[in-house]
Amino acid sequence: MKLNYTIDCRHCGSHTEYSATVYYRTLSAEEVERKMHIDTECAMRCPVCRYRLNTTEADFRSQVHITREA
């Protein structure tokens, strides 16, 4: 299964797309996003401007969007 995710940075307005291959039972993108714990102590940053994306879990979920590809 392939997960495609996009980062829409609120700070600089950049739109960055990534994809990753996941090797476990098939989950929908909604299930992955629901089960995913967002660490707010270790900074995750925008690849363009280095703005911190995960100050809160809600802040991260509003800027990072996941879609599933079979």
C-alpha positions as CSV (number, residue, x, y, z in Angstrom):
1,M,0.0,0.0,0.0
2,K,1.2,3.5,-0.8
3,L,0.4,6.5,1.3
4,N,0.6,9.9,-0.4
5,Y,0.6,12.9,1.8
6,T,0.8,16.6,1.2
7,I,2.0,19.4,3.4
8,D,0.2,22.7,3.1
9,C,2.2,25.0,5.3
10,R,0.2,27.8,6.9
11,H,3.3,29.9,7.4
12,C,4.8,30.1,3.9
13,G,1.9,28.7,1.9
14,S,4.0,26.0,0.2
15,H,2.4,22.8,-1.1
16,T,4.7,19.8,-0.8
17,E,3.8,16.2,-1.9
18,Y,5.4,13.0,-0.6
19,S,4.7,9.3,-0.9
20,A,5.7,6.3,1.2
21,T,5.2,2.6,0.9
22,V,3.6,0.9,3.9
23,Y,3.9,-2.9,4.4
24,Y,1.1,-3.9,6.7
25,R,-2.5,-4.9,6.4
26,T,-4.5,-2.6,4.2
27,L,-6.0,0.4,6.1
28,S,-7.9,3.3,4.7
29,A,-6.4,6.7,4.8
30,E,-9.0,7.7,7.4
31,E,-8.0,4.7,9.6
32,V,-4.3,5.5,9.4
33,E,-5.0,9.1,10.2
34,R,-7.3,8.2,13.1
35,K,-4.8,5.7,14.6
36,M,-1.7,7.9,14.0
37,H,-0.4,9.5,17.2
38,I,1.2,12.9,16.6
39,D,4.2,13.6,18.7
40,T,4.2,17.3,19.7
41,E,7.5,17.3,21.6
42,C,9.8,16.5,18.7
43,A,9.5,19.2,16.0
44,M,8.2,18.2,12.5
45,R,9.0,21.0,10.2
46,C,7.9,22.4,6.8
47,P,10.6,21.3,4.2
48,V,10.5,24.8,2.6
49,C,10.5,27.3,5.4
50,R,11.3,25.1,8.4
51,Y,8.1,26.3,10.3
52,R,7.1,23.8,13.0
53,L,4.0,21.9,11.8
54,N,3.1,20.0,15.0
55,T,2.7,22.5,17.8
56,T,-0.6,20.8,18.5
57,E,-2.1,17.6,17.0
58,A,-5.0,19.6,15.5
59,D,-2.5,22.0,13.9
60,F,-0.6,19.1,12.3
61,R,-3.8,17.5,11.0
62,S,-4.9,20.7,9.4
63,Q,-1.6,21.1,7.5
64,V,-0.8,17.5,6.6
65,H,-3.3,15.5,4.5
66,I,-3.0,11.7,3.8
67,T,-4.5,9.7,0.9
68,R,-4.2,6.0,0.3
69,E,-3.2,4.3,-3.0
70,A,-3.7,0.6,-3.4
